[in-house]
Amino acid sequence: MKDVVLSDGRKLPLELHKVKIVQKLNLPSAEDRKKNMEEAGFNTFLLKNRDVFLDMLTDSGVNAMSDLQQAAMLTADDSYAGSETFYRLRDTLEDIFGTKYFLPAHQGRACENILASVFVSEGQCVPMNYHFTTTKAHIMRNGGEVVEIPTDEAYKITSDVKFKGNMDIDKLKAVIDEKGKEKIAFVRMEAGTNLIGGQPISLDNFRKVSEVTKAAGLLLVLDASLLGDNLHFLKQREDICKNMTIKDIMKELADLSDIVYFSARKLGAARGGAIITSNEELFERMQPLVPLFEGFLTYGGMSVKEMEAINQGLKETLDEDNISQGPQFIEFMTEKLIEKGVPVVTPAGGLGCHLDALKFLPNVPQNEYTAGALAAAIYIISGVRGMERGTLSEQRDKDGNEPLADMELVRLALPRRVFTMSQVLYAVDRIAWLFENRDLVGGLQWKKEPEILRFFFGHLQPKTDWASKLVKKFKEDFGEEL
């Protein structure tokens, strides 16, 4: 992507690709969208995709593949053991990251399961710049706890700080002094932070984190799932990276880490995952769990066709025009919503545009799942499916108490090379209309609450008949819409 300046002075993200394959979409009526939401238990995860117009739930596994990725899938070596596909992917990972050892897994959370199973023991903690839902669940399942120590700026919705995903170095040192080496399983950094607006980390901060962990004799683990977006921000926002190549940055991040893992559903734009390291002892400790949980060592639960697509997708990560597409679309959408007065997370981060649900719906208290209600309302008035990233995405403690999330956000993900500018502008228009009519939206309560990862498959219901009132007002303003 490049920004092109129009004749009237406006800047517009310009796609440096053309669309070669299309998929037909469907926009149900407002009444049908309300019915669909009710059947899904007011949980956008449970909507049928055929009932979704613009799927902004996630960028995981739904990024559009390139023509070269599609072509690469035809070269896959279909073998249970010793596939040439594995060795091609291993060589690409070594070339890009400089790592010696590669363990395949079917996706990112499978990598987290292996990491937590091997390194987390009862009573240990994992300091990190911020948690991800499955990361936290795996650590807790193995008897550990998460200690979040981002910089204070991370919790500010509106900011001009360029790297809100950074870890607070003084807090890291304090945790190490308080807990001691034996009580810390490893230190984890996420590049960038999923649950607090896709905010990136800086290379300077990561260098400092690595220095502290090495001095303390602790492992440093990098979650590189969102690294593509973070690389764009490093090149654009950090002076020390401006004269470095993308490969230079990736190699240094890997050199500073003991273990790197990622969901290729994000980083490689295909379905799979990987753990990489240059430490033979760590590799050998993790290796037995791949055939136990995933599949044989040379496919790890992945289709070899997907592995070929990941191989090509990782190479395309080195292209700045490729990795800039998501962040530039997100920035464009964020700026358009700001023009309409809609409260959003700034600066625009990676992964998607993030709405501040507490300011969007000040009449809905947080214990009535503000972001979940907003995500449901957005679908009802637009057919756009977003994701709740707030209290619903947390889980109760062992005593049944429910912690309120640090941020109550709705994420509108923008998968790479998927949406057109007119579709983004449509979403902006409908969300702006909802903001003007925000008093119509009410809260949610549990109907069926699972114990683990409840936001994936739990069912809720509105506390009042607010969804019907919202549809009525929508029809008054838009008629039949189409």
ZIRAMO-V960809 format. One record per residue. OMEGA is omega as a letter, one per 40 degrees, with the letter a starting at -180 (999 if undefined). NEAR is the number of other ideal C-beta (glycine too) atoms within 10 Angstrom. Layout:
omega=OMEGA near=NEAR
omega=OMEGA near=NEAR
This chain:
omega=i near=22
omega=i near=14
omega=i near=13
omega=i near=10
omega=i near=10
omega=a near=8
omega=i near=5
omega=i near=5
omega=i near=6
omega=i near=9
omega=a near=14
omega=i near=12
omega=a near=20
omega=a near=13
omega=i near=15
omega=i near=12
omega=i near=14
omega=a near=7
omega=a near=10
omega=i near=9
omega=a near=8
omega=i near=6
omega=a near=6
omega=i near=4
omega=i near=12
omega=i near=11
omega=i near=16
omega=i near=18
omega=a near=14
omega=i near=20
omega=i near=13
omega=i near=14
omega=i near=25
omega=i near=20
omega=i near=16
omega=a near=19
omega=i near=22
omega=i near=14
omega=i near=13
omega=i near=19
omega=a near=20
omega=i near=26
omega=a near=23
omega=i near=24
omega=a near=16
omega=i near=15
omega=i near=21
omega=a near=9
omega=i near=10
omega=i near=9
omega=a near=19
omega=i near=21
omega=i near=19
omega=a near=23
omega=i near=19
omega=i near=31
omega=a near=24
omega=i near=20
omega=a near=25
omega=i near=19
omega=a near=16
omega=i near=18
omega=i near=25
omega=i near=18
omega=i near=21
omega=i near=21
omega=i near=12
omega=i near=12
omega=i near=22
omega=a near=16
omega=a near=13
omega=a near=23
omega=a near=18
omega=a near=8
omega=a near=14
omega=i near=19
omega=a near=15
omega=i near=10
omega=i near=14
omega=a near=10
omega=i near=9
omega=a near=12
omega=i near=19
omega=i near=14
omega=i near=26
omega=a near=23
omega=i near=13
omega=i near=19
omega=i near=28
omega=a near=21
omega=i near=12
omega=i near=18
omega=i near=22
omega=i near=16
omega=a near=14
omega=a near=18
omega=a near=26
omega=a near=16
omega=a near=23
omega=a near=14
omega=a near=19
omega=i near=22
omega=i near=23
omega=i near=27
omega=a near=29
omega=i near=22
omega=a near=24
omega=a near=26
omega=i near=18
omega=i near=28
omega=i near=32
omega=i near=25
omega=i near=19
omega=a near=25
omega=a near=27
omega=a near=24
omega=a near=15
omega=a near=18
omega=a near=20
omega=i near=21
omega=i near=13
omega=i near=7
omega=i near=12
omega=i near=18
omega=i near=19
omega=i near=26
omega=a near=25
omega=i near=25
omega=i near=29
omega=a near=27
omega=i near=23
omega=a near=23
omega=a near=18
omega=i near=19
omega=a near=24
omega=a near=24
omega=i near=19
omega=i near=22
omega=i near=25
omega=a near=19
omega=i near=13
omega=i near=18
omega=a near=13
omega=i near=23
omega=i near=14
omega=i near=17
omega=a near=17
omega=a near=20
omega=i near=19
omega=i near=22
omega=a near=20
omega=a near=10
omega=a near=16
omega=a near=24
omega=i near=14
omega=a near=15
omega=a near=18
omega=a near=12
omega=i near=15
omega=i near=9
omega=a near=15
omega=a near=17
omega=a near=23
omega=i near=28
omega=a near=31
omega=i near=25
omega=i near=26
omega=a near=20
omega=i near=15
omega=i near=11
omega=i near=16
omega=i near=22
omega=a near=14
omega=i near=13
omega=i near=19
omega=i near=20
omega=a near=9
omega=a near=11
omega=a near=15
omega=a near=10
omega=a near=9
omega=a near=9
omega=i near=15
omega=a near=22
omega=i near=25
omega=i near=23
omega=a near=28
omega=i near=25
omega=i near=27
omega=a near=28
omega=e near=27
omega=a near=28
omega=a near=29
omega=a near=27
omega=i near=23
omega=i near=27
omega=i near=30
omega=a near=30
omega=a near=34
omega=i near=29
omega=i near=28
omega=i near=20
omega=i near=19
omega=i near=15
omega=a near=20
omega=i near=24
omega=a near=14
omega=i near=16
omega=i near=24
omega=i near=20
omega=a near=13
omega=a near=18
omega=i near=23
omega=i near=13
omega=a near=10
omega=a near=16
omega=a near=9
omega=i near=18
omega=i near=20
omega=a near=20
omega=i near=28
omega=i near=26
omega=a near=27
omega=a near=26
omega=a near=29
omega=a near=29
omega=a near=27
omega=i near=30
omega=a near=28
omega=i near=30
omega=i near=27
omega=a near=22
omega=i near=27
omega=i near=28
omega=a near=18
omega=a near=15
omega=a near=14
omega=a near=19
omega=a near=7
omega=a near=12
omega=a near=20
omega=a near=10
omega=i near=8
omega=i near=16
omega=i near=12
omega=i near=21
omega=i near=15
omega=a near=11
omega=a near=19
omega=i near=22
omega=i near=17
omega=i near=18
omega=i near=25
omega=i near=22
omega=a near=12
omega=a near=20
omega=i near=27
omega=i near=19
omega=i near=27
omega=i near=25
omega=i near=25
omega=i near=29
omega=i near=27
omega=i near=29
omega=i near=23
omega=a near=30
omega=a near=25
omega=i near=30
omega=i near=27
omega=a near=26
omega=i near=21
omega=i near=28
omega=a near=29
omega=i near=30
omega=i near=28
omega=a near=25
omega=i near=23
omega=a near=18
omega=a near=15
omega=a near=10
omega=i near=7
omega=i near=19
omega=a near=18
omega=i near=10
omega=a near=13
omega=a near=21
omega=a near=16
omega=a near=12
omega=i near=18
omega=i near=22
omega=i near=12
omega=a near=10
omega=a near=15
omega=a near=22
omega=a near=17
omega=a near=16
omega=a near=16
omega=i near=23
omega=i near=26
omega=i near=26
omega=i near=18
omega=i near=27
omega=i near=17
omega=i near=22
omega=i near=18
omega=i near=24
omega=i near=29
omega=i near=25
omega=i near=28
omega=i near=29
omega=i near=24
omega=a near=24
omega=i near=27
omega=i near=24
omega=i near=18
omega=i near=18
omega=i near=19
omega=a near=15
omega=a near=13
omega=i near=15
omega=a near=13
omega=a near=22
omega=a near=24
omega=a near=23
omega=i near=26
omega=a near=27
omega=a near=25
omega=i near=21
omega=i near=24
omega=i near=24
omega=i near=19
omega=a near=22
omega=i near=25
omega=a near=24
omega=i near=15
omega=i near=19
omega=i near=21
omega=i near=14
omega=i near=10
omega=i near=14
omega=a near=9
omega=a near=21
omega=a near=19
omega=i near=25
omega=i near=24
omega=e near=20
omega=i near=18
omega=a near=24
omega=i near=27
omega=i near=29
omega=a near=28
omega=i near=31
omega=a near=32
omega=i near=30
omega=i near=30
omega=a near=22
omega=a near=27
omega=i near=20
omega=i near=16
omega=a near=25
omega=a near=28
omega=a near=12
omega=a near=12
omega=a near=25
omega=a near=12
omega=i near=16
omega=i near=11
omega=i near=18
omega=a near=28
omega=a near=31
omega=i near=31
omega=i near=28
omega=a near=27
omega=i near=28
omega=i near=33
omega=a near=32
omega=i near=27
omega=i near=24
omega=a near=28
omega=a near=28
omega=a near=25
omega=a near=24
omega=i near=26
omega=i near=24
omega=i near=24
omega=a near=29
omega=i near=23
omega=i near=28
omega=a near=28
omega=a near=26
omega=i near=22
omega=a near=25
omega=i near=25
omega=i near=18
omega=a near=18
omega=i near=13
omega=a near=10
omega=i near=6
omega=i near=5
omega=i near=7
omega=a near=7
omega=i near=13
omega=i near=10
omega=a near=13
omega=i near=22
omega=i near=16
omega=i near=22
omega=a near=27
omega=i near=32
omega=a near=30
omega=i near=27
omega=a near=28
omega=i near=25
omega=i near=27
omega=a near=23
omega=i near=24
omega=a near=19
omega=a near=20
omega=i near=19
omega=i near=11
omega=a near=14
omega=i near=8
omega=i near=16
omega=i near=21
omega=i near=13
omega=i near=18
omega=i near=25
omega=a near=21
omega=a near=13
omega=i near=22
omega=i near=27
omega=i near=15
omega=i near=17
omega=i near=24
omega=i near=18
omega=a near=12
omega=a near=15
omega=a near=18
omega=i near=11
omega=a near=20
omega=i near=25
omega=a near=19
omega=a near=20
omega=i near=24
omega=a near=13
omega=i near=14
omega=i near=12
omega=a near=12
omega=i near=14
omega=a near=13
omega=a near=9
omega=i near=11
omega=a near=15
omega=a near=20
omega=i near=22
omega=a near=13
omega=i near=13
omega=i near=20
omega=i near=16
omega=i near=24
omega=i near=13
omega=a near=21
omega=i near=14
omega=i near=10
omega=a near=9
omega=a near=20
omega=i near=23
omega=i near=14
omega=i near=15
omega=i near=23
omega=i near=19
omega=a near=11
omega=i near=16
omega=a near=23
omega=i near=14
omega=a near=8
omega=a near=11
omega=a near=13
omega=a near=8
omega=i near=7
omega=a near=15
omega=999 near=7
